[in-house]
Amino acid sequence: MPGLRRSEVAELAGVSVEYYAKLERGDLSGVSESVLHALGRALRLDDAERSHLADLARAAGAPRRARRQPSAQKVRPGVARVLDGMGELPAFVHNGRLDVLAANPLTEALFAPVFAEPARPVNHARFNFLNPRARDFWVDWERAADNSVALLRTEAGRDPYNRALTDLVGELSTRSEAFRVRWASHDVHLHRTGLKHIHHPVVGVLHLSYEVFDLAADPGLALVVFSAEAGSPNDDALRLLAGWAATHDPADALARPDQA
């Protein structure tokens, strides 16, 4: 919080200055839930920041573990059928690392430059920072970049010993100055609802609403669905894209307009 001295934060949180200084240094071992709530109020943290603080405290209080390679995450057949049934709406399932684990055909057409990446699984953060097409694909690349890093930082707090996540962060930090700067800011973000602004190479600019649904039976996985208001220019563009995708390979979207 700009303008608050350490002593003022400690007073607002109901702890001593010495204890608060210990917390500031990252020593959250043994901190109580009531103190965390008080700190959240004193620092005016939003929901994402409060959740991240709680994750950090849990990690600090747990026995230190070796980095682990998580088992491969798979999309259950029932969820895959739901994706396939949503033919008129782009929808996909991703994990906290921003890997796309399953997607319906309209998603592959909408995100054609992302799915053109040779690495599998497709990863939004890797595309945003390592693929030069990303700055053309996103109408507001800065915002897309900020959000992807904030989501990875949130996941790192929730699952700090995930080797696959650590490896991704290491790769992006090594290869992208833009990622390094954002990662150092420690911003966190909850991905629930909002707008995505996309410049699609076939149908032009789209402004699509998105909703994120956590899959309760599959911890760490979420279903993301895009839509547009019925009868709007964005809805028309989405329908045009669906018709185009039915007769074209999504890779055609990467060709020049006179070739597509």
Secondary structure, DSSP 8 states (H G I E B T S, - for coil): -TT--HHHHHHHHTS-HHHHHHHHTT--TT--HHHHHHHHHHTT--HHHHHHHHHHHHHHHS-----B--------HHHHHHHHH-TTS-EEEEETT-EEEEE-HHHHHHTHHHHT-SSSSEEHHHHHHH-TTHHHHBTTHHHHHHHHHHHHHHHHHH-TTBHHHHHHHHHHHHH-HHHHHHHHTT------EEEEEEEETTTEEEEEEEEEEE-TTSTTEEEEEEE--TTSHHHHHHHHHHHHHHHS-GGGGGS-TTT-
